[in-house]
């Protein structure tokens, strides 16, 4: 059933980050016997008493059962555990799916000595197959004895599906002069892939912050990181980002999200999430090139983001980049189809920093050979100023290659 | 510069329609010497005195100069001529582009003995290159002596770019018991292709209708034909549909768009445009399968169309179809990401007529082998009822194959 493993993306980071322990967070992994053979695919995390949680889930109207579970329990803001399985997304599984999450959460709660609603759940993999929750519960049972603080690399491995490398990141920062650490792991390679994938991200910090503040910080950082990422424009039914704060750091109590002592933490959280989002783009299915699209001069930041995403999702822009063809007319086309305000005669397109257009036509000094040379590199920069306002956005994507078709059309049959 | 010609789409109609003359419409074609060698790429049409015109143009905010010309002159509703060139779209060409359309329209008006504003213009091909209008005008000069009523097949050939077959259709109908004919030709294979393409359609009829009525009928038919067509979701900067009515038919005057005597004409115009839209989908770049997506049970018809287009544009749905993989979870995903109202637990997906889902999960009688057998055919039917209302829509698309990547990434470099 599971695919043959794919060769590592040529865009994989040269070096993966080493994640230090987070006080109050421990983890253990195992093989669940449900889909993958010979590799861990089940993660249990345990959090110290007093841990709070914030979270964001997919905007899909067809959410998976674990997403519905998290949505129900996140508002209480308390967490003692997390269970993630890879290989079966438990999406579009009707009543059986809801029963499975209830059973898994109840078992984990018994093992960790907490309430069911304090166990967060996420699943990733094939859509539409009943989750064999009895096997999951059996596999979880010995894990409490194996929990360790130094298990982040194993955790990042266990949540992979079609990912060709694990995604992990860490940031150090300070709140009121006291050291705080933030770790994060993520998985995803298509927004959703043939029978697997979906974007999941789990972040833990020792910061001591109320869940309401955590939720605001997470939402803000997410808007400029994971929400600015696209591989194929297809939104998963399972997308989930959870942020756990164990409260073990020694900084004083913070009650206000606008407290200036939070600035360093806020920046570090954004850097961590942007780092993970870029890692997901680097592992886009079939990707040979990491593409950064920056839009400025839009009516609003929201408008800039929509224009940038329209460029980043255009099959014609993505295939031109795959073909190392400086076909800037396709960028004009994408801006035009976005539905957002843009001034054709003030449009300024830059490829690899070089100005391509001016006054509604090609710039007289534009050097196509120079643009083509930039497109032969593995990291491509596209900048577009649409000439109507001050809105800005930055979006990550990858090129559209034969590899994407291979992975999504040819592999399973 | 121009691409090597591509092999004919395997989805090309077995037989192309033969178009009869339309009284009051004559045409001539030639090679303009601008891009293509050894084939006509310039079309001049001439219309009898009293001909009226209606038209629709791209929603792109980056329209080409010919689109702007048509937008300026369509409101007057009068037409005496049409000039179309293939190979250069005259898009994003600044002041030079506007000067080129003025020069071409003035030359055609001199040749036909009409006002400039009564000449409609369309161009299709590469974006961002100055149109060599002196060559176009030279090539037009001998054409008035060659105008003939029986030139529809030549006209359909002359407007092709990457199209692998010409698109033409005809319908007969009656207004108040008098015979009326409608002919149409179209071009397009990607919504916009590497350095060419764009969707153009020119329709002529001998009906005698005021331009205001013609415009309403065209808009209504377009909403359910060309606006329900997608190859890659990339909207062209040149999309143009023009409908000319020469008024030579013998039916009585019609003053009201809701006049019941227009019903047969209205239906025939819709059939003609739906036929041409389907032909464009059959020539989608790299297409191996024609896909019809029908959505019902949506909150409104507009909502149904958005859901259908989201399914039809999803790279994961399109690659699954290319791979003949009955991966219905991707259809669930696409409905979920559409942003439109849908009831997961009442969602009914049918592939090739077979019910796949019920009660928010896979239907107990679903036979994957039967769905796979359907996907091996060349015409694929997907039906989705989203269970919330009575809105319906039907959309045509094609699969996403290695051929699309070849055409758009590999060919030009």
Contacts between the chains, C-beta under 8 A, distances in Angstrom:
chain1	res1	chain2	res2	distance
A	58	B	336	7.7
A	59	B	337	7.6
A	59	B	339	7.5
A	60	B	333	7.2
A	60	B	336	3.4
A	60	B	337	5.6
A	61	B	335	7.2
A	61	B	336	5.0
A	61	B	338	7.7
A	61	B	339	7.9
A	61	B	340	7.7
A	61	B	341	7.3
A	61	B	342	5.2
A	61	B	344	6.8
A	62	B	332	5.1
A	62	B	333	6.9
A	62	B	335	6.1
A	62	B	336	3.3
A	62	B	342	7.4
A	62	B	344	5.1
A	62	B	347	7.5
A	63	B	336	7.5
A	63	B	344	7.9
A	91	B	329	7.2
A	91	B	332	7.4
A	92	B	329	6.5
A	92	B	332	5.1
A	92	B	344	7.3
A	92	B	357	7.3
A	92	B	360	6.4
A	92	B	361	6.0
A	92	B	362	7.6
A	93	B	360	7.6
A	93	B	361	5.3
A	94	B	345	7.3
A	94	B	359	5.3
A	94	B	360	4.1
A	94	B	361	3.5
A	95	B	359	7.8
A	95	B	360	7.7
A	95	B	361	8.0
A	96	B	361	6.9
A	97	B	361	7.4
A	126	B	329	7.1
A	127	B	329	3.0
A	127	B	330	7.9
A	127	B	332	6.3
A	127	B	333	7.1
A	128	B	328	7.0
A	128	B	329	4.9
A	128	B	332	7.4
A	128	B	361	7.0
A	128	B	362	5.3
A	130	B	361	8.0
A	190	B	316	6.9
A	192	B	316	6.5
A	192	B	330	7.4
A	192	B	333	5.3
A	193	B	316	7.6
A	194	B	316	7.3
A	194	B	320	7.2
A	194	B	325	7.4
A	194	B	327	6.1
A	194	B	330	7.8
A	195	B	327	6.8
A	195	B	329	7.1
A	232	B	315	4.5
A	232	B	316	6.5
A	233	B	313	7.9
A	233	B	314	7.7
A	233	B	315	6.9
A	234	B	314	5.5
A	234	B	315	6.4
A	234	B	316	4.9
A	234	B	330	7.7
A	234	B	333	6.2
A	234	B	334	7.2
A	234	B	337	6.6
A	235	B	333	7.2
A	235	B	336	7.0
A	235	B	337	3.7
A	236	B	333	6.9
A	237	B	332	6.8
A	237	B	333	5.6
A	237	B	336	5.4
A	313	B	233	7.9
A	314	B	233	7.7
A	314	B	234	5.5
A	315	B	232	4.5
A	315	B	233	6.9
A	315	B	234	6.4
A	315	B	315	7.2
A	315	B	400	7.8
A	315	B	404	7.3
A	315	B	408	7.3
A	316	B	190	6.9
A	316	B	192	6.5
A	316	B	193	7.6
A	316	B	194	7.4
A	316	B	232	6.5
A	316	B	234	4.9
A	316	B	408	6.0
A	319	B	404	7.3
A	319	B	405	5.7
A	319	B	408	3.8
A	319	B	409	4.1
A	320	B	194	7.3
A	320	B	408	6.9
A	320	B	409	6.8
A	322	B	405	6.9
A	322	B	409	4.3
A	323	B	408	7.1
A	323	B	409	3.3
A	323	B	410	5.7
A	323	B	411	7.9
A	323	B	412	7.0
A	323	B	413	5.8
A	324	B	413	6.5
A	325	B	194	7.5
A	325	B	409	7.2
A	325	B	412	5.6
A	325	B	413	5.6
A	327	B	194	6.2
A	327	B	195	6.9
A	327	B	412	7.4
A	328	B	128	7.0
A	329	B	91	7.2
A	329	B	92	6.5
A	329	B	126	7.1
A	329	B	127	3.0
A	329	B	128	4.9
A	329	B	195	7.1
A	330	B	127	7.8
A	330	B	192	7.4
A	330	B	194	7.9
A	330	B	234	7.7
A	332	B	62	5.1
A	332	B	91	7.4
A	332	B	92	5.1
A	332	B	127	6.3
A	332	B	128	7.3
A	332	B	237	6.8
A	333	B	60	7.1
A	333	B	62	6.9
A	333	B	127	7.1
A	333	B	192	5.3
A	333	B	234	6.2
A	333	B	235	7.2
A	333	B	236	6.9
A	333	B	237	5.6
A	334	B	234	7.2
A	335	B	61	7.1
A	335	B	62	6.1
A	336	B	58	7.7
A	336	B	60	3.4
A	336	B	61	4.9
A	336	B	62	3.2
A	336	B	63	7.4
A	336	B	235	7.0
A	336	B	237	5.4
A	337	B	59	7.6
A	337	B	60	5.6
A	337	B	234	6.6
A	337	B	235	3.7
A	338	B	61	7.7
A	339	B	59	7.4
A	339	B	61	7.9
A	340	B	61	7.7
A	341	B	61	7.4
A	342	B	61	5.2
A	342	B	62	7.3
A	344	B	61	6.8
A	344	B	62	5.1
A	344	B	63	7.9
A	344	B	92	7.3
A	345	B	94	7.2
A	347	B	62	7.6
A	357	B	92	7.3
A	359	B	94	5.4
A	359	B	95	7.8
A	360	B	92	6.5
A	360	B	93	7.6
A	360	B	94	4.1
A	360	B	95	7.7
A	361	B	92	6.0
A	361	B	93	5.3
A	361	B	94	3.5
A	361	B	95	8.0
A	361	B	96	6.9
A	361	B	97	7.4
A	361	B	128	7.0
A	361	B	130	8.0
A	362	B	92	7.6
A	362	B	128	5.3
A	400	B	315	7.8
A	400	B	405	6.9
A	400	B	409	7.6
A	401	B	405	6.7
A	401	B	409	7.4
A	402	B	402	5.7
A	402	B	405	5.3
A	404	B	315	7.4
A	404	B	319	7.3
A	405	B	319	5.8
A	405	B	322	6.9
A	405	B	400	6.9
A	405	B	401	6.7
A	405	B	402	5.3
A	405	B	405	6.3
A	408	B	315	7.3
A	408	B	316	6.0
A	408	B	319	3.8
A	408	B	320	6.9
A	408	B	323	7.1
A	409	B	319	4.1
A	409	B	320	6.8
A	409	B	322	4.3
A	409	B	323	3.3
A	409	B	325	7.1
A	409	B	400	7.6
A	409	B	401	7.4
A	410	B	323	5.7
A	411	B	323	7.9
A	412	B	323	7.0
A	412	B	325	5.6
A	412	B	327	7.5
A	413	B	323	5.8
A	413	B	324	6.5
A	413	B	325	5.7
